[in-house]
Amino acid sequence: MSIGEVLAQLRTEFPDTTISKLRFLEAEGLVDPQRTASGYRKYSWNDVARLRFVLTAQRDQYLPLRVIREQLEALERGEDPLHRQRPSLVAVGSEADVAADAADARVSRADLIERTGIAESLLTELERIGLVTSRPPGWYDGDAVVIVEAVMGLTRHGLEARHLRAFRAGADREVGLFAQLLAPLVRQQDPAAQARASETARELQALSQRLHGALVRAGLRDSLGR
């Protein structure tokens, strides 16, 4: 298959995949398509399976490319890297689906309220303190749904909107820090650099989530005397 045919195969399951991304994954050693005499890439079905494995691991488990490469190497050696939480070659529905579709999802204010059960007044307050933003006005992306659902869970435990300002402030600090790290790649016009910036942003997000979760667990462990 040509790179365009491979893209068509993957786009249904991974709509944000681009030719630049496929070239980037090749440059990173995740796939090695054959070349014709004139230099055109030719992918086999095994190459497509490897790409699906990589894209699934990124989408569902936020794994960095280094870890995914190690998993693929283990599979090539005939090992079963279950202890590394190997993803399935065929992606299945999961909570990560919402995050994967966040950039493309569009829900109206009425739908957001109906799906999450949030009160109109609380949604207005979340918008006022900057936790939720309508883009364009009156419409919300998939991340807004995730945020509102999380807020609803926290409020059921007694937290109030005013307590959530710290989450917004912390996220803004991380965004500022990560933006500085990504700036050298973002400024480059090379598609490969742009793809690398996207992958780096994904890895930074995953590592940040792991660090935050571990710090909260450790803090609560101390508070509970464990």
PyMOL commands that set and color helices and strands:
alter all, ss='L'
color gray80, all
select helices_A, chain A and resi 3-11+19-27+45-61+65-76+82-84+96-100+109-116+120-128+142-156+161-186+191-223
alter helices_A, ss='H'
color red, helices_A
select strands_A, chain A and resi 34-35+41-42+107-108+139-140
alter strands_A, ss='S'
color yellow, strands_A
deselect
rebuild
show_as cartoon
